[in-house]
Amino acid sequence: MIPIAKVQNLSYNMLFMCDNSIKWTHKAQNFGNILADCRNFAYICSVKLYDKTDIGMKNYSQDIMDYAALHPEFGLQDLYAHFDGEAEISRQTISWYLTKLTESGRLRRIGHGKYAKANKQQFAIVPTEDQRSLSKDLKEHWPFAHFCLYNGSVISPLEHHLAANDITYIETEREAVSAVFNHLRDEGRKVYLRPTRDLIYNYIDLSKPAIFVKPLITESPVQDADGILVPTLEKLLVDSQKDADFFYLQEAEGMNIFRNALSLYTINESRLLRYASRRGIRKEVETIIKSINSND
């Protein structure tokens, strides 16, 4: 039996010859049909032969899913190294399997060239009625500004040592931060402008409702939730390790939060690290992920 890799290379070579024949042979009739036949032959050779119904051909779908079950995320090169020594499988074959498994919903793309098993939850924030009302008020006063709005309780499912947080976080352009703070204060709301760690530790009870107004970092990964901008999980993870008002979520608790997030939810690592670079803590985040992966 001819190995798949050789059949695949033969199909590509034949497709190349067919294309060139059409370009240079002026006597041929119905060029379109000839090219279609060549491409069909290439497809059959390079793709169809990978189907498990073909005699003697191994199906790698379950092998890939078994690998995915043991690795939170992986790429084509990781799989190719895993299958090293099996002459029948090439990078092109693995790429084809990844595409099919993704299309079938068994795998998910979580970044450029990165995949994960699709049995993890998708992190989602659902705005409350109070947050909707607050968002509407802010948009009416600053229709051209952007507001990322959420409640601190959304982080609770990730914590190991639960700490109550009923703070509403409002992030907006740096130029609008003071104006938004003054507006909310004039409305009689309990609001703080970029509170420091010491202020929070000594004077603010995070379990009591209040509002923190902070600058929105440019290029922050946010998503739309019924017309309201909310942070992605990647943004929350990075901010929790960077911002002073999240001091209680850092160090050992930060490791727990990342471990729980990686275990429970699909995370786009490219987005995570890009934002971590934006905030100047990429090395710290990479160290946390590496430590978790090495211990699991």
C-alpha positions as CSV (number, residue, x, y, z in Angstrom):
1,M,0.0,0.0,0.0
2,I,1.3,3.5,-0.8
3,P,1.7,5.7,2.3
4,I,-0.8,8.6,2.5
5,A,2.0,11.2,2.5
6,K,3.2,9.9,-0.9
7,V,-0.3,9.7,-2.3
8,Q,-0.9,13.3,-1.1
9,N,2.3,14.5,-2.7
10,L,1.4,12.7,-5.9
11,S,-2.0,14.4,-5.9
12,Y,-0.5,17.9,-5.5
13,N,2.0,17.2,-8.2
14,M,-0.7,16.1,-10.6
15,L,-2.8,19.2,-9.7
16,F,0.3,21.3,-10.6
17,M,0.7,19.5,-13.9
18,C,-3.0,19.9,-14.7
19,D,-2.9,23.6,-14.0
20,N,0.1,24.1,-16.2
21,S,-1.3,22.0,-19.0
22,I,-4.3,24.2,-19.1
23,K,-2.1,27.3,-19.1
24,W,0.2,26.2,-22.0
25,T,-1.9,23.7,-24.1
26,H,-4.0,25.8,-26.5
27,K,-5.4,22.8,-28.3
28,A,-7.2,21.4,-25.3
29,Q,-11.0,21.8,-25.2
30,N,-13.2,22.7,-22.2
31,F,-10.4,23.8,-20.0
32,G,-12.7,24.3,-17.0
33,N,-13.8,20.7,-16.9
34,I,-10.2,19.5,-17.2
35,L,-9.2,21.6,-14.2
36,A,-12.2,20.5,-12.2
37,D,-11.4,16.8,-12.8
38,C,-7.8,17.4,-11.7
39,R,-8.9,19.2,-8.6
40,N,-11.4,16.4,-7.8
41,F,-8.6,13.9,-8.1
42,A,-6.4,15.9,-5.8
43,Y,-9.2,16.2,-3.3
44,I,-9.8,12.4,-3.3
45,C,-6.2,11.6,-2.9
46,S,-5.3,14.1,-0.2
47,V,-8.5,14.2,1.8
48,K,-10.9,11.3,1.2
49,L,-8.2,8.6,1.8
50,Y,-8.0,9.8,5.4
51,D,-11.5,8.6,6.0
52,K,-11.6,5.6,8.3
53,T,-13.7,3.7,5.9
54,D,-10.7,3.3,3.6
55,I,-9.1,-0.1,4.2
56,G,-5.8,0.1,6.1
57,M,-6.0,3.8,6.8
58,K,-5.9,4.9,10.5
59,N,-8.4,7.5,11.7
60,Y,-6.7,10.0,14.1
61,S,-9.8,11.8,15.3
62,Q,-9.9,10.0,18.7
63,D,-6.2,10.2,19.1
64,I,-6.4,13.9,18.8
65,M,-9.3,14.2,21.2
66,D,-7.4,12.1,23.7
67,Y,-4.5,14.4,23.4
68,A,-6.9,17.4,23.8
69,A,-8.3,15.9,27.0
70,L,-4.8,16.0,28.6
71,H,-3.7,19.4,27.2
72,P,-5.6,22.6,28.0
73,E,-4.5,24.1,24.6
74,F,-2.3,23.0,21.8
75,G,-1.4,23.7,18.2
76,L,-0.6,21.8,15.0
77,Q,3.1,21.6,15.8
78,D,2.3,20.1,19.3
79,L,0.3,17.3,17.6
80,Y,2.9,16.7,15.0
81,A,5.5,16.2,17.7
82,H,3.1,13.9,19.6
83,F,2.7,11.7,16.5
84,D,6.4,11.8,15.7
85,G,7.4,8.5,14.1
86,E,4.1,7.7,12.5
87,A,5.0,7.9,8.8
88,E,1.4,8.0,7.6
89,I,0.5,11.4,9.1
90,S,1.8,14.7,7.9
91,R,1.2,18.3,9.0
92,Q,-1.3,18.7,6.2
93,T,-3.2,15.7,7.5
94,I,-3.2,17.0,11.1
95,S,-4.4,20.4,9.8
96,W,-7.3,18.7,8.0
97,Y,-8.3,16.8,11.2
98,L,-8.2,20.0,13.2
99,T,-10.4,21.8,10.7
100,K,-13.0,18.9,10.7
101,L,-13.0,18.5,14.5
102,T,-13.5,22.2,14.9
103,E,-16.3,22.3,12.4
104,S,-18.0,19.4,14.2
105,G,-17.8,21.3,17.5
106,R,-15.5,18.8,19.2
107,L,-12.7,21.4,19.3
108,R,-12.6,25.1,19.6
109,R,-10.2,27.7,18.2
110,I,-9.0,29.8,21.1
111,G,-6.3,31.9,19.2
112,H,-4.1,31.9,16.2
113,G,-3.2,28.3,15.5
114,K,-4.4,27.3,19.0
115,Y,-7.1,24.8,19.9
116,A,-8.9,23.4,23.0
117,K,-11.4,20.7,23.8
118,A,-14.9,22.2,23.5
119,N,-16.3,20.9,26.7
120,K,-15.4,24.0,28.7
121,Q,-17.9,26.7,29.4
122,Q,-17.9,30.1,27.7
123,F,-17.4,32.9,30.2
124,A,-20.3,35.3,30.0
125,I,-21.4,38.4,32.0
126,V,-25.1,39.2,32.1
127,P,-25.7,42.9,33.1
128,T,-28.3,43.5,35.9
129,E,-31.1,46.0,35.6
130,D,-29.2,48.5,37.8
131,Q,-26.2,48.2,35.5
132,R,-28.4,48.7,32.4
133,S,-29.9,51.8,34.0
134,L,-26.5,53.1,34.9
135,S,-25.2,52.5,31.4
136,K,-28.1,54.3,29.8
137,D,-27.5,57.3,32.1
138,L,-23.8,57.4,31.1
139,K,-24.5,57.1,27.4
140,E,-27.0,59.9,27.5
141,H,-24.4,62.3,29.0
142,W,-21.4,61.0,27.0
143,P,-22.8,59.5,23.8
144,F,-19.3,59.3,22.2
145,A,-17.5,57.8,25.1
146,H,-17.0,54.1,25.7
147,F,-17.9,52.5,29.0
148,C,-16.9,49.0,30.2
149,L,-19.2,48.2,33.1
150,Y,-19.5,45.2,35.4
151,N,-19.9,44.1,39.0
152,G,-17.1,42.5,41.1
153,S,-19.2,39.5,41.9
154,V,-18.5,38.1,38.4
155,I,-15.0,37.1,39.7
156,S,-16.4,35.1,42.6
157,P,-16.7,31.7,40.7
158,L,-13.0,31.8,40.1
159,E,-11.9,32.4,43.6
160,H,-10.7,29.8,46.0
161,H,-11.1,31.9,49.2
162,L,-14.4,33.7,48.4
163,A,-14.3,37.4,49.1
164,A,-17.6,39.3,48.7
165,N,-17.4,42.1,46.1
166,D,-20.4,44.2,45.3
167,I,-18.5,47.0,43.7
168,T,-19.7,48.3,40.2
169,Y,-16.7,49.0,38.1
170,I,-16.9,51.7,35.4
171,E,-14.0,52.1,33.0
172,T,-14.0,54.8,30.4
173,E,-11.6,56.9,28.4
174,R,-9.0,58.6,30.6
175,E,-10.2,62.1,29.5
176,A,-13.7,61.3,30.8
177,V,-12.9,59.7,34.1
178,S,-13.1,62.8,36.3
179,A,-16.2,64.1,34.6
180,V,-18.0,60.7,35.1
181,F,-16.9,60.6,38.7
182,N,-18.2,64.1,39.4
183,H,-21.5,63.4,37.6
184,L,-22.1,60.2,39.7
185,R,-21.1,62.0,42.9
186,D,-23.5,64.8,42.1
187,E,-26.3,62.3,41.7
188,G,-25.7,61.2,45.3
189,R,-24.0,57.8,44.5
190,K,-21.3,56.3,46.6
191,V,-18.4,56.6,44.1
192,Y,-14.6,56.5,44.2
193,L,-12.1,57.7,41.7
194,R,-9.2,55.3,41.0
195,P,-9.1,54.2,44.7
196,T,-5.7,53.1,46.0
197,R,-5.0,49.9,47.8
198,D,-4.6,51.7,51.1
199,L,-7.9,53.5,50.7
200,I,-9.7,50.3,50.0
201,Y,-8.0,48.3,52.8
202,N,-8.6,50.9,55.4
203,Y,-11.9,52.6,54.5
204,I,-13.9,50.7,51.8
205,D,-16.1,47.6,52.5
206,L,-16.1,45.7,49.2
207,S,-19.2,43.8,50.2
208,K,-21.2,47.0,50.3
209,P,-22.5,48.5,47.0
210,A,-20.3,51.3,45.6
211,I,-18.9,52.5,42.3
212,F,-15.2,52.6,41.2
213,V,-14.4,54.8,38.2
214,K,-11.2,53.8,36.4
215,P,-9.5,54.5,33.1
216,L,-10.3,52.1,30.3
217,I,-7.0,50.8,28.9
218,T,-6.8,51.3,25.1
219,E,-7.2,48.0,23.2
220,S,-8.8,46.3,26.2
221,P,-10.5,43.0,25.2
222,V,-14.2,43.8,25.8
223,Q,-17.4,42.3,24.5
224,D,-20.9,43.4,23.9
225,A,-23.6,42.1,26.3
226,D,-27.0,43.3,25.2
227,G,-25.6,46.7,24.2
228,I,-23.3,47.1,27.2
229,L,-19.5,46.7,27.0
230,V,-18.3,44.1,29.6
231,P,-14.8,42.7,30.1
232,T,-13.8,39.4,28.6
233,L,-12.4,36.7,30.9
234,E,-8.9,37.5,29.6
235,K,-9.2,41.1,30.6
236,L,-10.5,40.2,34.1
237,L,-7.6,37.8,34.6
238,V,-5.0,40.4,33.7
239,D,-6.6,43.3,35.5
240,S,-7.0,41.2,38.7
241,Q,-3.2,40.8,38.7
242,K,-2.4,44.4,37.8
243,D,-4.9,46.8,39.4
244,A,-4.4,48.1,42.9
245,D,-8.1,47.7,43.7
246,F,-7.8,43.9,43.1
247,F,-4.9,43.5,45.6
248,Y,-6.9,40.8,47.5
249,L,-6.9,38.7,44.3
250,Q,-3.2,38.7,43.8
251,E,-0.3,36.4,44.8
252,A,-1.5,33.0,46.0
253,E,-5.2,33.8,45.3
254,G,-4.2,34.9,41.8
255,M,-2.7,31.5,41.1
256,N,-6.0,29.9,42.2
257,I,-8.0,32.3,40.0
258,F,-6.0,31.4,36.9
259,R,-6.1,27.7,37.7
260,N,-9.9,27.7,38.0
261,A,-10.3,29.9,34.9
262,L,-8.1,27.5,32.8
263,S,-10.0,24.5,34.2
264,L,-13.6,25.8,33.8
265,Y,-13.5,28.1,30.8
266,T,-12.2,28.4,27.2
267,I,-9.4,31.1,27.2
268,N,-7.9,32.8,24.2
269,E,-4.3,32.7,25.2
270,S,-3.2,35.0,22.4
271,R,-5.6,37.6,23.6
272,L,-4.6,37.1,27.2
273,L,-0.9,37.5,26.6
274,R,-1.4,40.5,24.2
275,Y,-3.4,42.3,26.9
276,A,-0.9,41.3,29.5
277,S,1.8,42.8,27.4
278,R,-0.3,46.0,27.1
279,R,-0.4,46.2,30.9
280,G,3.3,45.3,31.4
281,I,2.8,42.0,33.1
282,R,3.2,39.4,30.3
283,K,6.2,37.7,32.0
284,E,4.2,37.4,35.3
285,V,1.2,35.9,33.4
286,E,3.3,33.5,31.5
287,T,5.0,32.4,34.7
288,I,1.6,31.7,36.3
289,I,0.4,29.7,33.3
290,K,3.6,27.7,33.1
291,S,3.4,26.9,36.8
292,I,-0.2,25.7,36.6
293,N,0.5,23.5,33.5
294,S,3.6,22.0,35.1
295,N,1.7,21.0,38.3
296,D,-1.4,19.7,36.6
